[in-house]
């Protein structure tokens, strides 16, 4: 269903089910992430989340 893509030097990837995975998260990874999809009714949809990274 989803293309398994890898980003940011291999630390970020999108799983087959659409889950975004970030390994060895860094403060610079913080910010807005938007998921865009086409529904079964062929209508586009999107959702945005704000990721805040705390600590070192």
N, C-alpha and C positions, 0 to 999 in steps of 0.2 A: 504494500500500500504506500509506504513512504520510502523515499530514497535514503539509504543509510549514508549520510554525509558527515565528514569530519572537518572541523574548523579550528582555527587558532592554535597552530602547531600541535594538533592532535589532542588538545585538552577538551575541546567541545565536540559533541557529536549528537546527531538526531537518531534515535532508535527506530526500529521498524514500526512501533506504535505511535510515533510522533513525539516521544518524550525527549526533551533537551537535557543532556547530561554534561555537566562541567566538572572536570577533574582538576585537582590542585587549584581550587578557586583562588583568585587574587582580587585585591581591592579594585583593580582596574577592570574587572569583569562586571562590576556593578553598573547598573543603568537600566534602561528600558529594553525589553525583549518583546517582540511581536510575533505571534503565530498567525499565519494566513492560510486559509483552507478553502476548498470548494466543497460545499455540502452535496448530499445525495440529490437535492433538488436543483443542482447546478448554480446555486447562489453562493457568491463569495461571503466569507465570514472572517473576522479577525478578532483577536483578543490581545491586549497588551498588559504586561506585568512589570513591576519595578523590582529589581533585585538589589538589595542592600547587603554589602559584604562588611562584616564587623571583624575587628581584631587585626592582627598583623597582616 
